[in-house]
Structure formats: structure tokens, C-alpha cells
Amino acid sequence: MSEINAVRTLFLRRVDAWLASDLEEYMDCWADDMVIEVPTDRIVGKDRYRKVVRAGFAWAQPLTFDIHHLAFEDGASVVALADWTIRVRRREDRVVIAWRGLSVCAFHEIGKITWWREHHLAPPAPLDA
């Protein structure tokens, strides 16, 4: 399997684990020293990120992770660029929340995501009923 195919498989494995709310499978996609930057936070280390993901799964049930575009660059490390929309159902009141974003992530250690940065084109907001 080529390096880009391996990275594509890992990227989609991460999506599937998130949709299944499978914390262990999801966290297995990340390197121990990973860094993730989202609009509201910069998280360093898999242990800290595990707490954030666990809280996210407690807050809402993942519904969809639609990938509109997914591209890869193969340089010193493989980088994935993605355009996506996510929908979740908030557990406290069953309201569906959606947001659209762009992300870039690197796979320096093939088999694990080492860093991730995402930007929200449309911030998380309830969908109209």
C-alpha cells in the first residue's frame, strides 16, 4: 500500500471511530505527542486530548462527518487537507448541531496523526427545525 493510501485509510478510520463514539479506536489514530489546534484551543498530548474527546462524546452523539474534499501532499511528510461538515445531536436536549470546517493534518509517524489544525467556515450552531 502506498504511503498516501495508508494515510487515507487512517484519516477515514479516524472518521469512522468518531462516528461510532469509539474513544479507544479514535485515540489510537493519534501519536502520543500529538498537537491539535481548533478555533478555541491548542491541545498538546494524547492524554489531554483524550479528556477533550471523552467530554465531546458525553456532550453530543456524532451523526455525520461528510467529507466534501480530501487531498494529500507528499513532501517531507504526508499532509491531508480536508473540507467537511459535521453534525451531532446534543444529548441534553436532542438538538442537532452542525458546523463546516477545513483541516490540515500531518502523519510524520505513518499510522498516527501527529498534528491537526482546523478552521471553521461556519461555527457550530443548531440546525433550523
Helices and strands as residue ranges (DSSP letters): H 3-19, H 23-27, E 30-38, E 41-44, H 46-59, E 60-74, E 78-90, E 96-106, E 113-126
